[in-house]
Amino acid sequence: MRRKTEKTRRNVPGFATLLAAIAWLLGACSNGADPEAVKAAAPVRVTAVETAPATATLRAVGVLAPADEVRLAFMTAGVVRSIEVEQGQKVRRN
């Protein structure tokens, strides 16, 4: 039991130094600005939305891809010649 007490006593000065260093670093983090000046809101301008023709053009290089993509794999090779249903139509197996 005596060894633990001695070991703890040796670590107390190091722990106290560590706490003091952390407190000093946290105190050094302030930028020195006046807290009241920081809270002031920046002035802004507001205007009504209106429809107008676009005068500027944008040219970009990229890849156009769908938001959702499904990869399919079939056990039999072949070509789909026609699709006999419309999108959203309910179907059932015979």
Secondary structure, DSSP 8 states (H G I E B T S, - for coil): -HHHHHHHHHHHHHHHHHHHHHHHHHHTT-----HHHHHS--------------------------S-------SS--------S-TT------
